[in-house]
């Protein structure tokens, strides 16, 4: 919706909310600056469209007669019909609302949280004013694919995107029915049905490459009724935790990595260690920080992820 149209609708809504009696079409045209047009027919068409738009948005726009003979009609939005009914929240529930509103820091959700708080305040719940000490939640959503995925999951619209497994190699194209987003341990994940593989899959947003494209109409799928998004991400982490990485560590170095090792053996000034793999990207970031004191023997996806990071570091140094 354009800014100009939004302002026109808001001014119309405010006018109809604040009037004490229904306003005729002629009065609305005279009082509303955006309707000041020379052509009466053009005004009529615009006003009819705006009325329909307000009603589609859930505004209880009422048509009422102005006289006993029902010869003239006017329009009004009665405040009692427009405002929220009384909402009773326990102190802990109101605190949760306040925390949720402070939780979202991304531009796509900040406005929605502010709107929710305003509605609660209009109903008499002063959630913003609650004193919550020692807790300051913050969830960042900096991945470019976050908002497209969020919109697609809400609209139930399948999408296609490039996805790089393990943070390395050429991205593969994935076609997914997005069920929802999950934030866990500092990362965002998309959970959905992978149409190409015919199975449920979890995708880390940091590995999405390029634009997210819609491939079907909205409402093209229905998520499972018993869907547990968080459980899908936890299961992925559990499966990843069963893997081990084999690393060559220079003798006397990499104590941070050695603390997690399940076994090491000496070999020509190096120690060959087995460490729990878990999150490939997280371990790759740690290994790169140790420079030439660590070499990845296996698995291949961890080795490739480290190579990509080293190549990016070299490219940055050359361009500097």
C-alpha positions in Angstrom: 0.0 0.0 0.0 1.4 3.4 -1.0 2.1 6.1 1.7 -0.4 8.4 0.0 -3.2 5.8 0.1 -2.4 4.8 3.7 -2.6 8.5 4.8 -5.9 8.9 3.0 -7.4 5.8 4.7 -6.1 6.8 8.1 -7.6 10.3 7.8 -10.9 8.8 6.7 -10.9 6.4 9.7 -10.0 9.2 12.2 -12.8 11.3 10.7 -15.4 8.6 11.1 -14.2 7.6 14.6 -14.4 11.1 16.0 -17.7 12.3 14.5 -20.7 12.4 16.8 -23.1 11.6 14.0 -23.0 9.8 10.7 -21.4 12.0 7.9 -22.9 12.2 4.5 -20.9 11.6 1.3 -20.9 15.3 0.6 -19.6 16.2 4.1 -16.9 13.6 3.8 -15.8 15.0 0.5 -15.8 18.6 1.9 -13.9 17.7 5.1 -11.3 15.3 3.7 -8.6 17.1 1.7 -7.7 14.1 -0.4 -11.2 13.9 -1.8 -11.2 17.5 -3.0 -11.5 16.7 -6.7 -13.3 18.5 -9.5 -14.9 15.4 -10.8 -17.6 14.1 -8.5 -17.6 10.7 -10.2 -13.9 10.2 -9.6 -14.5 11.1 -5.9 -17.3 8.5 -5.7 -15.1 5.7 -7.1 -12.3 6.5 -4.8 -14.5 6.7 -1.8 -16.2 3.4 -2.6 -12.8 1.7 -2.9 -11.7 3.2 0.4 -14.8 2.0 2.2 -14.3 -1.5 0.9 -10.6 -1.3 1.9 -11.5 -0.3 5.5 -14.0 -3.1 5.8 -11.5 -5.6 4.5 -9.2 -4.5 7.2 -11.8 -5.3 9.8 -13.0 -1.7 10.5 -16.7 -1.8 11.5 -17.8 1.0 9.0 -21.5 1.5 9.6 -24.1 3.0 7.2 -26.9 4.8 9.0 -29.9 6.9 8.1 -29.9 10.5 9.1 -33.7 11.1 9.3 -36.8 9.3 10.3 -37.9 9.0 6.6 -34.7 7.1 5.7 -34.0 9.4 2.8 -30.4 10.3 3.5 -27.5 8.1 4.6 -24.3 8.8 6.4 -21.2 6.9 7.5 -19.7 6.4 11.0 -17.3 4.1 12.9 -18.7 3.6 16.4 -15.9 3.6 18.9 -17.5 0.9 21.0 -17.5 -1.5 18.0 -13.9 -0.5 16.9 -12.1 -0.8 20.3 -11.0 -4.0 21.8 -13.1 -5.6 24.6 -11.7 -5.8 28.1 -8.7 -8.1 28.4 -7.7 -9.5 31.7 -4.1 -10.6 32.0 -2.3 -12.0 35.0 0.9 -10.2 36.0 3.1 -12.9 34.6 1.1 -12.9 31.3 1.4 -9.2 31.0 5.2 -9.5 31.7 5.4 -12.1 28.9 3.7 -9.7 26.5 6.1 -6.9 27.4 9.1 -9.2 27.0 7.9 -10.4 23.6 7.5 -6.9 22.4 11.1 -6.1 23.4 12.4 -9.4 22.0 12.1 -8.6 18.3 14.7 -6.2 17.0 14.3 -6.9 13.2 12.6 -4.2 11.1 10.0 -6.7 9.9 8.7 -7.5 13.4 9.3 -4.4 15.3 6.2 -2.6 13.9 4.0 -5.6 14.6 5.1 -5.8 18.3 4.5 -2.1 18.7 1.0 -2.4 17.2 0.2 -5.3 19.6 1.3 -3.3 22.6 -0.8 -0.3 21.5 -3.9 -2.6 21.3 -3.3 -4.0 24.7 -2.8 -0.5 26.2 -6.1 0.5 24.6 -7.7 -2.4 26.4 -6.3 -1.2 29.7 -3.2 -3.5 30.0 -0.1 -1.4 30.6 2.4 -4.1 29.6 5.0 -1.5 28.6 5.2 -0.1 32.1 5.9 -3.4 33.8 9.1 -3.4 35.7 11.2 -6.3 34.5 14.7 -6.2 35.9 17.7 -8.4 34.9 16.1 -9.6 31.7 16.8 -8.0 28.3 16.0 -10.5 25.5 17.4 -9.7 22.1 17.0 -11.8 18.9 18.7 -10.4 15.8 17.4 -11.4 12.3 20.1 -10.1 10.0 19.9 -12.8 7.4 18.4 -11.4 4.1 16.2 -14.4 3.7 14.5 -14.0 7.1 11.7 -11.7 6.0 10.9 -13.5 2.7 10.8 -16.8 4.6 8.6 -15.3 7.3 6.2 -13.9 4.7 6.1 -17.1 2.7 5.4 -19.2 5.8 2.5 -16.9 6.8 1.0 -17.0 3.3 1.7 -20.8 3.0 3.5 -20.1 -0.3 6.2 -22.5 -1.6 9.6 -20.9 -2.3 12.9 -21.8 -4.1 16.4 -20.7 -3.1 20.0 -21.6 -3.3 21.4 -23.5 -0.4 25.1 -24.3 0.4 25.5 -27.4 2.5 28.2 -27.2 5.2 28.9 -23.6 4.1 31.0 -24.8 1.1 30.7 -25.9 -2.4 28.3 -24.8 -5.1 24.8 -24.0 -3.8 22.0 -26.5 -4.7 18.5 -25.3 -5.6 15.9 -26.2 -3.1 12.1 -26.0 -3.5 10.4 -25.9 -0.1 7.0 -25.5 1.5 8.0 -23.2 4.5 6.3 -24.2 7.7 8.0 -21.7 10.0 11.2 -20.2 11.5 13.0 -21.2 14.7 15.8 -19.4 16.6 18.1 -21.6 18.5 21.6 -20.9 19.9 22.1 -17.7 18.0 21.0 -19.0 14.6 17.8 -19.0 12.6 16.4 -22.1 10.9 13.7 -22.7 8.4 11.6 -25.8 8.8 9.6 -27.1 5.9 8.8 -29.8 3.4 11.5 -30.2 0.7 9.6 -31.0 -2.5 12.7 -32.2 -4.3 13.5 -34.8 -1.6 9.9 -35.5 -0.5 10.8 -35.1 3.2 10.9 -32.7 6.1 14.1 -30.6 6.1 15.7 -27.9 8.3 17.7 -25.1 6.6 20.1 -22.7 8.3 19.4 -19.2 7.0 23.1 -18.3 7.0 23.6 -20.9 4.3 20.9 -19.5 2.0 22.5 -18.0 -1.2 20.8 -15.4 -3.4 17.2 -14.4 -3.5 14.2 -16.3 -2.2 11.7 -16.8 -5.0 8.0 -17.7 -4.9 7.2 -20.8 -7.0 3.5 -21.3 -6.4 0.4 -19.4 -5.3 -0.4 -18.5 -1.7 -2.3 -21.2 0.3 -0.7 -23.9 -1.8 0.0 -26.2 1.2 -1.1 -26.9 4.8 1.5 -27.6 7.5 1.0 -30.7 9.6 -1.5 -30.3 12.4 0.9 -31.8 15.0 3.9 -29.7 13.8 6.6 -29.0 16.4 9.1 -26.7 14.7 11.6 -26.5 17.6 11.6 -30.3 17.9 12.7 -30.6 14.3 15.7 -28.3 14.9 16.7 -30.2 18.1 16.5 -33.5 16.2 18.9 -32.0 13.6 21.4 -31.0 16.3 21.1 -34.4 17.9 21.9 -36.2 14.7 24.8 -33.8 14.0 26.2 -34.4 17.5 26.7 -38.1 16.7 29.4 -37.3 14.2 33.1 -36.8 14.9 35.8 -34.8 13.2 39.4 -36.0 12.8 41.9 -33.1 13.3 45.6 -32.8 13.2 46.7 -30.4 15.9 50.2 -29.1 16.2 51.8 -30.3 19.5 51.4 -27.9 22.4 48.6 -25.8 20.7 44.8 -25.6 20.3 44.0 -26.3 23.9 40.5 -25.0 23.4 39.9 -27.8 20.9 41.7 -30.4 22.9 39.4 -30.0 25.8 36.5 -31.4 23.8 38.5 -34.3 22.2 37.5 -37.9 22.9 40.9 -39.2 22.0 44.3 -38.2 20.6 47.4 -40.0 19.3 50.9 -38.4 18.7 52.2 -38.4 15.1 55.4 -36.6 14.0 55.0 -33.4 16.0 51.2 -33.4 15.6 48.4 -34.9 17.5 45.6 -36.6 15.6 42.4 -36.0 17.7 38.8 -37.0 17.4 36.3 -34.3 18.5 32.5 -34.1 18.5 31.4 -32.4 15.3 28.1 -30.9 16.2 27.6 -27.6 14.3 29.9 -27.6 11.2 29.9 -23.8 10.8 30.6 -23.2 14.5 33.5 -25.6 14.6 34.8 -24.2 11.3 34.9 -20.7 12.7 36.8 -22.0 15.7 39.3 -23.9 13.7 40.1 -21.0 11.4 41.1 -18.9 14.4 43.9 -21.3 15.1 45.5 -20.8 11.6 48.2 -23.3 10.6 48.1 -25.1 13.9 45.1 -27.2 12.8 44.4 -29.3 9.8 41.0 -31.0 9.1 41.4 -34.6 8.0 37.7 -35.4 7.9 34.8 -35.0 7.3 34.8 -33.4 3.9 32.1 -30.9 4.6 34.0 -29.5 7.6 37.2 -29.3 5.6 35.4 -27.5 2.8 33.9 -25.0 5.2 37.3 -24.2 6.6 38.8 -23.7 3.1 36.0 -21.3 2.2 36.7 -19.2 5.2 40.4 -19.1 4.6 39.9 -18.2 1.0 37.6 -15.3 2.0 40.2 -14.1 4.5 42.9 -14.1 1.8 40.6 -12.2 -0.6 39.9 -9.6 2.0 43.6 -9.2 2.8 44.5 -8.8 -0.9 41.8 -6.2 -1.6 42.7 -4.2 1.5 
